[in-house]
Every structure is written in C-alpha cells, then in structure tokens.
Amino acid sequence: MTTTAVPQAPAATQPLLSVNRVAKTFGKNIVLSDVSLDIAQGEFLSILGESGSGKTTLLRLIAGFERPDSGTIQMAGERIDSLPPYKRRVNTVFQSYALFPHLTVADNVAYGLKVSKAPRGEIDSRVREALAMVKMEGFAASKPSKLSGGQQQRVALARALVNRPKLLLLDEPLSALDANLRREMQFELKSLQREVGIAFVFVTHDQEEAMTMSDRVALLRFGELEQVATPREIYSKPATAYVAQFIGHSNLLRCNVSRGIARCGNVICTTSEADGPAVFSLRPEAIRLASAAGATDVVRFKATVLRQVFQGATELFELDCGGMTLNAKIYSARVPAGESEFEFALSDFVPVKESR
C-alpha cells in the first residue's frame, strides 16, 4: 500500500522588527498613539504621511534616537527599545546625507568601522565591498563636494551598508534631488535593496514615491495608522475615506443603504453594507462610457457632462449625476452633448470608513 505524505503548513516566519502599541508625546502633543507594525525580513516598507503625521518620530524610535512612552520594539523577538542606537543592528540614512566634507568617499564610508576599531584589513575590504554595491568604487578618493546629489546619496547608503545592518532606515533621502534624478534614484534604490537583501524602512510624504518603491505602505495620520497594505491593495481597496483621497484621487459617494441597495443620486448599486448611511470610494478611471453589451456585475447610471479637461491620453469629465457630482477619467473619449450613460464595475465601488 502506498502512503501519500500530507503536506505540512509552512511555519510562521517571525518578523524582523515588531512595533507593539507604541505611543510617544512631546509635552502635550500626542505624536504617536498605539502604533503596531511588523516588518518582514527583506521587505521594502514605506512609512507615508503628511507633515506632522508622526512618520519621522516612528523612524527615530526604531533607530533609538527617541524612547517610546509606552509599548515595545522588538528585533527578531528581542526587545531593543531600551538599547542605545549603536547597539541596534539598524542604520539610518538622513535627508542631508551628513557626509564629512573634509574626508574622502572611502574615509566617509570607513568612519563607523574605524570608531568601532575594526581591523585595518577588514575595513579596507568592507569599504570596497560597500562602494561596489552602490557602484561608487571609482570615486573612493574623491571629496563629497565633487559629487552630484545622486552620488552623495549612494555614498551615504554605502556608509550605512558597510556596517551590515539587519534593517536600513531612510528618512526622505531623495527629497533634495531634482525630479528626474529623484525618479532615477527610486529605481536604483529599489534594485539595490533587492541586491543586498536587507529590509528597508523608507519615510516619505510623496505618495507616488511610496507606491513605486514599496512592498507595503504604512499610511500614518495624526499619529495613528490608517492602513498598512501593498500599493495595489491600498489603492484599489482603501480602508478609509482619508486613504482613498490621499492615495491618488477618488470620488467619495455618501449613500443611503436600504435592504442591500445603496442609492447616491443616479447611482444605484447592490451592497453587503448594513442599512443606513455609508461611504463608498470610486476611482475616476473606473468610470467609462457604457458599452453596448450588457455585462454582468456592472453598474450603469446616467449623467450630464458639466466640464471636460484635456489631459493628454485621458480626458477628465465632471459629471452631474442627479444632484451629485462625479469625476471620470476616460481614455480618448468623445462624449456627446447632453445626457449620456456611463458604467463602472461593481468591484470598483468600495465601502470605506468615514475619516476621523
């Protein structure tokens, strides 16, 4: 008799870093409130938020430059929130890069190793290795003043990577670069992170930057996490009205639900939401001119164009839907004057929590 082995479920992987119910105040100002967040081995996670949302404070707590008022921070299951920065396997790349102008590139990268009194031979080999990672080997003898902004950023990364951290923290390191170089460095930084295989936590206020680079995005607002999800999920399934409007652009439809039907002006949809008032997110690009075929799981509604704006490949339409206004972004559309019929997939009509 042949026995078939039953496949075993994979063991749960322990997070690299766990932030557990962390809170931080400065005077009477509550900066972080009950924040919990896990970061996986090798993950690129972006902490996104407006100015004053608490993102840099959260980064400083992980780095050890601040202590939490309550809660814990663990790395690989061991508490680190009481340890000084130099005893954590964490390195930080600051917005200013903080390179020593009187030292060469190689000496800047070697500085931390020299302070820790690493052997000379080991210092030389690790500096060469770190500069090779960021493709700056040919600039070892140069001074920072002779480098471009992108090159200085690579040196700052090498200086952090030479210490072989388990986690690299980046505090808006691209904000000082011009737009073209910034886009180039986004792809380079993501590629570098994949090559070195360590976890990156990247702080930014730029939603496009976070969506481009991240495995997951943690969106902070007023010191609380609104949502933590992949870029695709946080865009297509926003948890709150704030997320829907902060990540891209969205129509927020405030509807009344009765017996599984949501009514918002001319828009009438089936829903599993409970009876009563409800808020739904509908992305402008989800709306299109109604097709001739009657597709299933599609919501149709009639609307009149109030305004049309040319945007290159797309046209932005402002639609009057029976006293409610919607924005629709439609590709190469010719919409006739007067009332027309539009449609969207029912899956694009996403219930969201009302923002605080």
Secondary structure, 3 states (H helix, E strand, C coil): CCCCCCCCCCCCCCCCEEEEEEEEEECCEEEEEEEEEEECCCCEEEEECCCCCCHHHHHHHHHCCCCCCEEEEEECCEECCCCCHHHCCEEEECCCCCCCCCCCHHHHHHHHHHHCCCCHHHHHHHHHHHHHHCCCHHHCCCCHHHCCHHHHHHHHHHHHHCCCCCEEEEECCCCCCCHHHHHHHHHHHHHHHHHHCCEEEEEECCHHHHHHHCCEEEEEECCEEEEEECHHHHHHCCCEHHHHHHCCCCEEEEEEEECCEEEECCEEEECCCCCEEEEEEECHHHCEECCCCCCCCEEEEEEEEEEEEEECCEEEEEEECCCCEEEEEEECCCCCCCEEEEEEEHHHCEEEECCC
